[in-house]
Amino acid sequence: MSDLNSTKQKILLLIFGGLSLSLTRSPGQYYKILGKMIKGWKQIKETELKKEIRQLYYSKLVKTKNNSDGTLTLLLTEKGRQKALKYNFDMMKITPHVWDGKWRMVVFDVPEERRDARDSLRAKLKNLGFYELQKSVFVHPFNCKNEIDFIIELFELRRHVRYGVLDYIDNDLHLRKIFQNLI
């Protein structure tokens, strides 16, 4: 999304956040998303907001829907959704917290004809701080199921990727040494 200025990026992510609200089932997650959205909207000046939304509309990243009560609803187009997903993907991090003593493992077997997706998955796992246990086996100490689900949906790799939580692994001491600054 480097072709969009920070205000346009915020607007797309805030609209995408509205979609996330409709998909979440957890009240805690709902209010967390809502709080971030409200904070994000408040950071944008009204005149700048109108100008940027108009430009997003002309670039076909958003579309408008007139409501019966006279209000207007902004909706992401497929092109806008892809931009928001890409930006979300680029900004993704796994936040360290108190370690529960369990290891998260991502295992994949992506066919050769999907090599680009496989390489992108591997690169993103490394970028997120996973340790490469084997060529297609990665380990991380913190809960990251939502992030992994997001990545495998983005690359359309659901059939080829497995996520597991381990209570025990025989090289636990080695992994603890690798992640000693985090756990």
C-alpha positions as a Markdown table, in Angstrom:
| # | Residue | x | y | z |
|---|---|---|---|---|
| 1 | Met | 0.0 | 0.0 | 0.0 |
| 2 | Ser | 3.0 | 2.2 | -0.4 |
| 3 | Asp | 1.1 | 4.1 | -3.2 |
| 4 | Leu | -1.4 | 5.4 | -0.7 |
| 5 | Asn | -0.7 | 8.1 | 1.9 |
| 6 | Ser | -1.1 | 7.3 | 5.6 |
| 7 | Thr | -4.5 | 8.8 | 5.8 |
| 8 | Lys | -5.9 | 6.7 | 2.9 |
| 9 | Gln | -4.3 | 3.6 | 4.5 |
| 10 | Lys | -6.0 | 4.4 | 7.8 |
| 11 | Ile | -9.4 | 4.9 | 6.1 |
| 12 | Leu | -9.1 | 1.6 | 4.3 |
| 13 | Leu | -8.1 | -0.2 | 7.5 |
| 14 | Leu | -10.9 | 1.4 | 9.5 |
| 15 | Ile | -13.4 | 0.3 | 6.9 |
| 16 | Phe | -11.8 | -3.2 | 7.0 |
| 17 | Gly | -12.1 | -3.0 | 10.8 |
| 18 | Gly | -15.9 | -2.6 | 10.3 |
| 19 | Leu | -15.9 | -5.9 | 8.4 |
| 20 | Ser | -13.9 | -7.4 | 11.2 |
| 21 | Leu | -16.5 | -6.3 | 13.8 |
| 22 | Ser | -19.2 | -8.1 | 11.9 |
| 23 | Leu | -17.1 | -11.3 | 11.9 |
| 24 | Thr | -16.0 | -11.4 | 15.5 |
| 25 | Arg | -17.9 | -13.4 | 18.1 |
| 26 | Ser | -16.0 | -12.5 | 21.2 |
| 27 | Pro | -17.3 | -9.4 | 23.1 |
| 28 | Gly | -13.8 | -8.6 | 24.3 |
| 29 | Gln | -12.4 | -8.7 | 20.7 |
| 30 | Tyr | -15.3 | -6.7 | 19.5 |
| 31 | Tyr | -14.7 | -3.8 | 21.9 |
| 32 | Lys | -10.9 | -4.0 | 21.3 |
| 33 | Ile | -11.5 | -3.5 | 17.5 |
| 34 | Leu | -14.1 | -0.8 | 18.1 |
| 35 | Gly | -11.8 | 1.1 | 20.4 |
| 36 | Lys | -9.0 | 1.1 | 17.9 |
| 37 | Met | -11.4 | 2.2 | 15.1 |
| 38 | Ile | -12.7 | 5.1 | 17.2 |
| 39 | Lys | -9.2 | 6.2 | 18.0 |
| 40 | Gly | -8.2 | 5.9 | 14.4 |
| 41 | Trp | -11.1 | 8.0 | 13.1 |
| 42 | Lys | -10.3 | 10.7 | 15.7 |
| 43 | Gln | -6.8 | 11.1 | 14.4 |
| 44 | Ile | -8.0 | 12.1 | 10.9 |
| 45 | Lys | -8.9 | 15.8 | 10.3 |
| 46 | Glu | -12.4 | 16.1 | 8.8 |
| 47 | Thr | -11.4 | 18.1 | 5.7 |
| 48 | Glu | -8.6 | 15.7 | 5.0 |
| 49 | Leu | -11.0 | 12.8 | 5.5 |
| 50 | Lys | -13.5 | 14.0 | 2.9 |
| 51 | Lys | -10.7 | 14.7 | 0.4 |
| 52 | Glu | -9.1 | 11.3 | 0.9 |
| 53 | Ile | -12.4 | 9.4 | 0.8 |
| 54 | Arg | -13.3 | 11.2 | -2.5 |
| 55 | Gln | -9.9 | 10.1 | -3.9 |
| 56 | Leu | -10.4 | 6.5 | -2.7 |
| 57 | Tyr | -13.8 | 6.5 | -4.4 |
| 58 | Tyr | -12.3 | 7.6 | -7.7 |
| 59 | Ser | -9.6 | 5.1 | -7.4 |
| 60 | Lys | -12.3 | 2.4 | -7.0 |
| 61 | Leu | -11.0 | 1.2 | -3.6 |
| 62 | Val | -14.3 | 2.1 | -1.9 |
| 63 | Lys | -17.9 | 2.4 | -3.0 |
| 64 | Thr | -20.8 | 4.2 | -1.5 |
| 65 | Lys | -24.3 | 3.0 | -0.6 |
| 66 | Asn | -27.1 | 5.4 | 0.1 |
| 67 | Asn | -29.2 | 4.4 | 3.1 |
| 68 | Ser | -32.9 | 5.0 | 3.4 |
| 69 | Asp | -32.4 | 7.3 | 6.3 |
| 70 | Gly | -30.3 | 9.7 | 4.1 |
| 71 | Thr | -26.9 | 8.6 | 5.4 |
| 72 | Leu | -24.1 | 7.2 | 3.3 |
| 73 | Thr | -22.2 | 4.0 | 3.9 |
| 74 | Leu | -18.7 | 3.4 | 2.7 |
| 75 | Leu | -17.9 | -0.1 | 1.5 |
| 76 | Leu | -14.6 | -1.6 | 0.5 |
| 77 | Thr | -14.5 | -2.9 | -3.1 |
| 78 | Glu | -12.6 | -6.1 | -3.8 |
| 79 | Lys | -9.6 | -4.0 | -4.9 |
| 80 | Gly | -9.8 | -2.0 | -1.6 |
| 81 | Arg | -10.1 | -5.2 | 0.4 |
| 82 | Gln | -6.9 | -6.6 | -1.2 |
| 83 | Lys | -5.1 | -3.3 | -0.4 |
| 84 | Ala | -6.3 | -3.4 | 3.2 |
| 85 | Leu | -5.3 | -7.0 | 3.6 |
| 86 | Lys | -1.8 | -6.3 | 2.1 |
| 87 | Tyr | -1.3 | -3.4 | 4.5 |
| 88 | Asn | -2.5 | -5.5 | 7.4 |
| 89 | Phe | -0.2 | -8.3 | 6.3 |
| 90 | Asp | 2.8 | -6.0 | 6.1 |
| 91 | Met | 2.2 | -4.5 | 9.6 |
| 92 | Met | 1.5 | -7.9 | 11.3 |
| 93 | Lys | 3.4 | -8.7 | 14.5 |
| 94 | Ile | 3.1 | -11.3 | 17.2 |
| 95 | Thr | 3.0 | -9.6 | 20.5 |
| 96 | Pro | 5.1 | -11.2 | 23.3 |
| 97 | His | 3.3 | -11.8 | 26.6 |
| 98 | Val | 3.6 | -14.1 | 29.6 |
| 99 | Trp | 4.7 | -17.5 | 28.1 |
| 100 | Asp | 2.3 | -20.4 | 28.9 |
| 101 | Gly | 5.1 | -23.0 | 28.4 |
| 102 | Lys | 3.6 | -24.2 | 25.1 |
| 103 | Trp | 5.0 | -24.2 | 21.6 |
| 104 | Arg | 3.1 | -23.2 | 18.5 |
| 105 | Met | 4.0 | -25.2 | 15.5 |
| 106 | Val | 3.2 | -24.4 | 11.9 |
| 107 | Val | 3.8 | -27.3 | 9.4 |
| 108 | Phe | 3.2 | -27.1 | 5.7 |
| 109 | Asp | 3.5 | -29.1 | 2.5 |
| 110 | Val | 2.7 | -26.7 | -0.3 |
| 111 | Pro | 3.0 | -28.2 | -3.9 |
| 112 | Glu | 5.7 | -27.0 | -6.2 |
| 113 | Glu | 3.2 | -25.2 | -8.5 |
| 114 | Arg | 2.4 | -22.9 | -5.5 |
| 115 | Arg | 6.1 | -22.2 | -4.9 |
| 116 | Asp | 5.6 | -18.4 | -4.7 |
| 117 | Ala | 3.0 | -18.8 | -2.0 |
| 118 | Arg | 5.1 | -21.3 | -0.1 |
| 119 | Asp | 8.2 | -19.0 | -0.2 |
| 120 | Ser | 6.0 | -16.0 | 0.9 |
| 121 | Leu | 4.6 | -18.1 | 3.8 |
| 122 | Arg | 8.1 | -19.1 | 4.8 |
| 123 | Ala | 9.4 | -15.6 | 4.6 |
| 124 | Lys | 6.5 | -14.2 | 6.6 |
| 125 | Leu | 7.0 | -16.8 | 9.4 |
| 126 | Lys | 10.6 | -15.9 | 9.7 |
| 127 | Asn | 9.6 | -12.2 | 9.7 |
| 128 | Leu | 7.2 | -12.9 | 12.6 |
| 129 | Gly | 10.0 | -14.4 | 14.6 |
| 130 | Phe | 9.3 | -18.1 | 14.1 |
| 131 | Tyr | 12.2 | -20.5 | 14.4 |
| 132 | Glu | 12.7 | -22.8 | 11.4 |
| 133 | Leu | 12.9 | -26.3 | 13.0 |
| 134 | Gln | 13.0 | -27.9 | 9.6 |
| 135 | Lys | 12.4 | -26.7 | 6.0 |
| 136 | Ser | 8.6 | -26.7 | 6.4 |
| 137 | Val | 8.3 | -26.8 | 10.2 |
| 138 | Phe | 8.3 | -23.5 | 12.2 |
| 139 | Val | 8.0 | -23.0 | 16.0 |
| 140 | His | 7.0 | -19.9 | 18.1 |
| 141 | Pro | 6.4 | -19.6 | 21.8 |
| 142 | Phe | 3.3 | -17.3 | 21.7 |
| 143 | Asn | -0.3 | -17.8 | 20.6 |
| 144 | Cys | -0.5 | -16.7 | 17.0 |
| 145 | Lys | -3.4 | -18.7 | 15.6 |
| 146 | Asn | -5.3 | -15.6 | 14.3 |
| 147 | Glu | -2.2 | -14.4 | 12.5 |
| 148 | Ile | -1.5 | -17.8 | 11.0 |
| 149 | Asp | -5.2 | -18.1 | 9.9 |
| 150 | Phe | -5.0 | -14.7 | 8.3 |
| 151 | Ile | -1.8 | -15.6 | 6.4 |
| 152 | Ile | -3.0 | -18.9 | 5.1 |
| 153 | Glu | -6.3 | -17.4 | 4.0 |
| 154 | Leu | -4.5 | -14.6 | 2.2 |
| 155 | Phe | -2.3 | -17.0 | 0.3 |
| 156 | Glu | -5.1 | -19.5 | -0.1 |
| 157 | Leu | -3.1 | -22.3 | 1.6 |
| 158 | Arg | -5.6 | -23.7 | 4.0 |
| 159 | Arg | -5.3 | -27.3 | 2.6 |
| 160 | His | -1.5 | -27.3 | 2.9 |
| 161 | Val | -0.9 | -25.8 | 6.3 |
| 162 | Arg | -1.4 | -27.2 | 9.8 |
| 163 | Tyr | -1.1 | -25.3 | 13.1 |
| 164 | Gly | -0.7 | -27.0 | 16.4 |
| 165 | Val | 0.0 | -26.3 | 20.1 |
| 166 | Leu | 2.7 | -28.5 | 21.8 |
| 167 | Asp | 2.9 | -29.3 | 25.4 |
| 168 | Tyr | 6.1 | -31.2 | 24.9 |
| 169 | Ile | 8.9 | -31.3 | 22.4 |
| 170 | Asp | 12.2 | -33.1 | 22.9 |
| 171 | Asn | 14.4 | -30.1 | 22.1 |
| 172 | Asp | 12.6 | -27.8 | 24.5 |
| 173 | Leu | 15.9 | -26.6 | 26.1 |
| 174 | His | 17.3 | -25.6 | 22.6 |
| 175 | Leu | 14.1 | -23.7 | 21.8 |
| 176 | Arg | 14.1 | -21.9 | 25.2 |
| 177 | Lys | 17.7 | -20.8 | 24.4 |
| 178 | Ile | 16.7 | -19.4 | 21.0 |
| 179 | Phe | 13.7 | -17.5 | 22.5 |
| 180 | Gln | 15.4 | -16.6 | 25.8 |
| 181 | Asn | 14.8 | -12.9 | 25.2 |
| 182 | Leu | 11.1 | -13.4 | 24.8 |
| 183 | Ile | 10.1 | -16.0 | 27.3 |
